[in-house]
Amino acid sequence: MKKDINIKEVAKKAGVSIATVSRVFNNSGTVKESTRKKIEAVIEETGYYPNVLARELAEKKTHLIGLIVHSMIGEGIPRMINGVNEVLEEHDFNLLIACTNGNLQSELKHFEIFRSKRVEGILFATREFKEEHRELIKKIPIPVVVLLQRTEQEQISFVTFDNYTFAKDATKKLIALGHRKFAFIGGPPTSVNAMERQLGFCDALKENGLSMEVELSRNGDFTIEAGYQQMEEILAIQNEVTAVIAVNDGMAIGALNCLQDHEIGVPNDISVLGLDDTVLAKASRLKLSGVHYSYTNLGKQGANLLLKQMESEELLYEKIVMPYEIHLRESVSEC
């Protein structure tokens, strides 16, 4: 008999949850016959038998869910958290939140902290999904759903926006209006979402026989100030641009403000569009054009998917890509 194996390892070998292994041992609850046989085969192979304390710990419910986010700044993440919390409250779960500021070691540390708190599932939002994340998530015996990143290659469940496609479609809308000379204000290279949006923009240009001048593509830190500064630098280079696209509303508004301060007409001289659609779009000097997608609904979908996985006897892989709409308002016109 192997003395060192525990219920988590049995669950992992069988590809099921700890709760399902416990039901087999206790002969309680409903377990598919095929699943029961799979678990029994692993038990026979490993010689595992639980002690009473371990069994009690495995069965005890904490009704806690962990949420790890890379930032609390801006409008999107807080809305996502509200969506998550709304669903969890309906199901009598409590939410523990950790903000890591995008630091990898902090993210890995909080996975372990949440495990020590015995959360029943984890929602994880990061700027960049890395190999270290994959290795850790594959090892832990509780369900994890990734938010705001695609993890198809890792076969880890996720809920996200299609950053590439909506950026591409929005750019095509401006091309259809006659725009041919673009400036682009992107985000930090460490932001996968920002890079996906930039790629969608560039591919839309290529497919329409257009090219992007390197000096007209700038990167900022998502703030209004960054958008203003990058737009000023672009104007100093040349004044033939007819449309500016920014990866978020903050930098789009910064660009818009800069243009108006330089007495450049928006949208008659230059159109402005943000690849975003937050409350900032309504607070700008002109009604800002953008791409609408719901962070609140994304949070709800993520929470529902996690709860579904927690109830399942099998380890699941599912993916959800949220819908979007392109809204052209006062800041965009035909060229």
C-alpha positions in Angstrom: 0.0 0.0 0.0 1.3 3.5 -0.9 1.2 5.7 2.2 2.0 9.0 0.5 -1.0 9.5 -1.8 -3.9 11.7 -0.7 -7.4 12.4 -1.9 -6.2 15.3 -4.1 -4.0 13.0 -6.1 -6.7 10.4 -6.4 -9.0 13.1 -7.8 -6.3 14.3 -10.2 -5.5 10.8 -11.5 -9.2 10.0 -12.0 -9.8 13.4 -13.6 -12.6 14.3 -11.2 -13.2 16.6 -8.3 -12.3 15.9 -4.6 -16.0 16.0 -3.8 -16.7 13.2 -6.3 -14.0 11.0 -4.7 -15.5 11.6 -1.3 -19.0 10.6 -2.5 -17.6 7.3 -3.7 -15.9 6.6 -0.4 -19.0 7.6 1.6 -21.4 6.0 -0.9 -23.4 9.2 -0.7 -24.9 11.3 -3.5 -25.2 10.4 -7.2 -22.1 9.4 -9.1 -22.1 8.0 -12.7 -21.3 4.3 -12.8 -18.5 4.9 -15.3 -17.0 7.6 -13.0 -17.3 5.4 -9.9 -15.4 2.6 -11.7 -12.7 5.0 -12.8 -12.2 6.2 -9.2 -12.3 2.7 -7.8 -9.6 1.7 -10.3 -7.4 4.5 -9.2 -8.0 3.6 -5.5 -7.1 0.0 -6.2 -4.0 1.0 -8.2 -2.7 3.4 -5.5 -3.9 1.6 -2.4 -5.3 4.8 -1.1 -7.6 4.9 2.0 -8.6 8.1 3.7 -8.3 8.8 7.4 -11.4 10.3 9.1 -9.9 13.8 9.5 -8.8 14.0 5.9 -12.2 13.0 4.7 -13.9 15.6 6.9 -11.6 18.3 5.6 -12.2 17.3 2.0 -16.0 17.3 2.4 -16.3 20.6 4.4 -17.6 23.5 2.3 -16.3 27.0 2.9 -18.6 28.8 0.4 -15.6 31.0 -0.5 -14.5 31.9 -4.1 -11.2 33.6 -4.8 -10.8 36.3 -7.5 -7.3 37.4 -8.5 -7.1 40.6 -10.7 -4.2 42.5 -12.1 -5.6 45.9 -11.4 -8.4 47.8 -9.7 -7.9 51.0 -11.8 -10.3 52.0 -14.5 -13.9 51.2 -15.1 -13.8 47.7 -16.6 -12.4 45.5 -13.8 -14.7 47.0 -11.0 -17.7 46.3 -13.3 -16.5 42.7 -13.8 -16.1 42.2 -10.1 -19.7 43.5 -9.6 -20.9 40.9 -12.1 -19.0 38.1 -10.4 -20.3 39.1 -7.0 -23.9 39.4 -8.1 -23.9 35.8 -9.3 -22.1 34.5 -6.2 -24.4 36.2 -3.8 -27.4 34.5 -5.5 -25.7 31.2 -4.8 -24.7 32.0 -1.2 -20.9 32.2 -1.9 -18.6 34.9 -0.6 -15.9 36.5 -2.6 -12.2 37.0 -1.6 -10.4 39.5 -3.9 -6.6 40.0 -4.4 -5.0 42.7 -6.6 -1.5 41.9 -7.9 -0.7 45.0 -10.0 0.3 42.5 -12.7 3.2 41.0 -10.7 3.8 37.4 -11.5 5.1 36.4 -8.1 2.2 38.1 -6.4 -0.3 36.2 -8.6 1.3 32.9 -7.8 1.5 33.7 -4.1 -2.2 34.6 -4.0 -3.1 31.2 -5.6 -1.5 29.6 -2.6 -3.0 32.0 -0.1 -6.5 31.2 -1.5 -5.8 27.5 -1.4 -4.8 27.9 2.3 -8.2 29.7 2.8 -9.7 26.6 1.2 -11.7 28.5 -1.4 -13.8 26.2 -3.6 -12.9 27.8 -6.9 -10.7 30.6 -8.3 -11.4 33.3 -11.0 -8.1 34.7 -12.5 -7.7 37.9 -14.5 -4.1 38.7 -15.6 -2.5 41.0 -18.2 -0.5 38.1 -19.6 -1.1 34.3 -19.1 2.3 32.6 -18.7 3.7 29.1 -18.4 4.0 29.5 -14.7 0.3 30.1 -14.4 -0.4 27.0 -16.5 1.8 24.8 -14.4 0.2 25.9 -11.2 -3.4 25.8 -12.4 -2.9 22.3 -13.7 -1.6 21.1 -10.3 -4.2 22.5 -8.0 -7.3 20.3 -7.3 -9.9 23.1 -7.5 -11.6 24.6 -10.5 -10.0 27.7 -12.1 -11.6 30.0 -14.8 -9.4 32.6 -16.5 -10.9 36.0 -17.3 -9.9 38.4 -20.1 -7.3 36.0 -21.6 -7.6 33.1 -24.1 -6.2 29.9 -22.8 -7.2 27.4 -25.6 -3.7 26.0 -25.9 -3.5 25.3 -22.2 -7.0 23.7 -22.2 -8.0 25.9 -19.3 -11.5 27.3 -19.2 -11.8 31.0 -19.9 -14.2 33.9 -20.6 -12.9 36.8 -22.6 -13.5 39.4 -25.3 -12.4 39.0 -28.9 -10.0 41.9 -28.9 -8.5 41.1 -32.3 -11.8 40.8 -34.1 -13.5 43.8 -32.7 -10.5 46.0 -33.3 -10.3 44.7 -36.9 -14.0 45.3 -37.5 -13.9 48.8 -36.0 -11.0 49.7 -38.3 -12.8 48.4 -41.3 -15.8 50.7 -40.4 -13.5 53.7 -40.7 -11.9 52.5 -43.9 -15.4 52.1 -45.3 -16.0 55.8 -44.5 -13.0 56.7 -46.7 -10.2 57.0 -44.1 -6.8 56.0 -45.4 -4.3 57.7 -43.1 -4.4 56.4 -39.6 -2.6 57.1 -36.3 -2.8 54.4 -33.6 -2.3 54.8 -29.9 -1.7 51.4 -28.3 -1.1 50.1 -24.8 1.9 48.7 -23.0 3.7 45.7 -24.7 3.0 43.7 -21.5 -0.8 43.9 -22.1 -1.8 40.9 -24.3 -5.3 42.5 -24.9 -3.7 45.7 -26.1 -1.4 43.8 -28.5 -4.3 41.8 -29.8 -6.2 45.0 -30.6 -3.2 46.5 -32.3 -2.8 43.3 -34.4 -6.5 43.5 -35.5 -6.0 47.1 -36.5 -2.9 46.3 -38.5 -4.5 43.3 -40.3 -7.5 45.4 -41.3 -5.2 47.9 -42.9 -3.2 45.1 -44.8 -6.4 43.5 -46.0 -7.4 46.8 -47.6 -4.1 47.5 -49.2 -3.1 50.1 -46.6 0.1 50.3 -44.5 0.9 51.8 -41.1 3.7 54.3 -40.8 5.8 53.3 -37.8 6.1 56.8 -36.4 2.3 57.1 -36.3 2.0 54.1 -34.0 2.6 55.0 -30.3 2.1 53.2 -27.0 0.8 54.7 -23.7 -0.3 53.5 -20.3 -4.1 53.7 -20.9 -4.5 57.2 -19.2 -6.0 60.4 -20.7 -2.6 62.1 -20.1 -0.8 59.4 -22.2 -3.3 59.8 -25.1 -2.8 63.6 -25.1 1.0 63.3 -25.1 1.1 60.6 -27.8 -1.3 62.7 -30.0 0.8 65.8 -29.6 3.9 63.8 -30.7 2.0 62.5 -33.7 0.9 66.0 -34.7 4.5 67.2 -34.5 5.5 64.6 -37.2 2.8 65.3 -39.8 -0.7 66.5 -40.2 -2.2 64.3 -42.9 -3.8 61.8 -40.5 -7.6 61.6 -41.0 -8.4 59.1 -38.2 -7.0 58.1 -34.8 -7.7 54.8 -33.1 -6.8 54.3 -29.4 -6.9 51.0 -27.6 -9.0 52.4 -24.7 -11.4 55.3 -24.0 -8.9 57.1 -21.7 -6.3 57.5 -24.4 -8.9 58.2 -27.1 -10.2 61.1 -25.0 -6.7 62.4 -24.4 -6.1 62.4 -28.2 -9.5 64.1 -28.7 -8.7 66.8 -26.2 -5.2 67.4 -27.7 -6.7 67.8 -31.2 -9.3 70.3 -30.0 -6.6 72.2 -28.0 -4.7 72.5 -31.3 -7.9 73.8 -33.0 -8.1 70.7 -35.2 -11.7 69.9 -35.9 -13.1 66.5 -34.7 -14.5 64.8 -36.7 -14.3 67.1 -39.7 -10.5 67.1 -39.8 -9.7 64.0 -37.9 -12.0 61.3 -36.6 -11.3 59.6 -33.2 -12.4 56.1 -32.1 -11.6 54.2 -28.9 -11.5 50.4 -28.8 -13.6 50.6 -25.6 -17.0 52.0 -24.6 -17.0 53.0 -21.0 -18.7 55.9 -19.1 -15.8 58.1 -20.2 -17.2 58.0 -23.8 -20.2 59.9 -22.6 -18.2 62.3 -20.5 -15.9 63.4 -23.3 -16.3 66.8 -25.1 -17.8 65.0 -28.0 -19.7 61.7 -27.8 -16.8 59.3 -28.4 -17.1 56.4 -30.9 -16.2 53.0 -29.6 -16.7 49.3 -29.3 -19.3 48.3 -26.7 -18.8 45.1 -24.6 -20.0 44.4 -21.1 -17.5 43.7 -18.3 -20.4 43.1 -16.0 -21.8 40.3 -18.2 -18.3 38.9 -18.5 -18.0 38.7 -14.7 -21.4 37.0 -14.5 -20.5 34.4 -17.2 -17.2 33.7 -15.5 -18.9 33.2 -12.1 -21.6 30.9 -13.6 -18.9 28.9 -15.5 -16.9 28.4 -12.3 -20.0 27.3 -10.3 -20.8 24.8 -13.1 -17.3 23.4 -12.9 -17.5 23.1 -9.1 -20.6 21.0 -9.4 -19.3 18.8 -12.2 -18.0 15.3 -11.6 -15.5 15.7 -14.4 -12.8 18.3 -15.0 -14.2 20.5 -17.7 -12.7 22.7 -20.4 -15.0 25.4 -21.7 -14.5 28.7 -23.4 -16.8 31.8 -23.7 -16.1 34.7 -26.0 -18.4 37.7 -25.3 -20.3 39.7 -28.0 -19.6 43.3 -28.9 -21.2 46.2 -30.9 -19.5 49.0 -32.7 -21.0 52.4 -31.9 -20.1 55.3 -34.3 -21.0 58.7 -32.6 -20.0 62.3 -32.9 -16.3 61.8 -33.0 -16.3 60.0 -36.3 -17.4 61.1 -39.8 -16.8 60.3 -43.4 -13.4 61.3 -44.9 
